[in-house]
């Protein structure tokens, strides 16, 4: 399973808001490369002063990532609890 950051990296070069987000993340030295929750990525965008469109794109990207990996919010919460245990 790809991490979100690894999945996002595959979108670089796309002529779309998702491709723009991927490029911005790749050039952001403080991007949470090993992040595992949407909240971590949302916080990074907030701290960096990202526009509302970028934050909306992140939310849509996260949903697409979950679908592409066959994940649901419930399975992600469960897997995070298992890792923490």
C-alpha positions, 0 to 999 in steps of 0.5 A: 500500500502506498502512503498518501505522500507516495500516491500524491507524488504519482500525480505530479505533472498532471495539468489539474489542481491535484497535479498542482498540489502534488508539485507544491507538496514535492517542493515543500521541505516541511511536507509531512512525508510520513504523515498518516492522517488527513489532519496532518496534511490539512495542518501543513496547508493551514500553516503554510497559508494555502488558499481554500482551493488548495485545501479543498483539493487536498480533501478531494485527493485524500478521498481519491487516495482512500478509494484507490487503495481500497480504504475507508475512513473506518479501516484507516482508523482501525489500522492506525489503532493497530499501529499505535497498540 
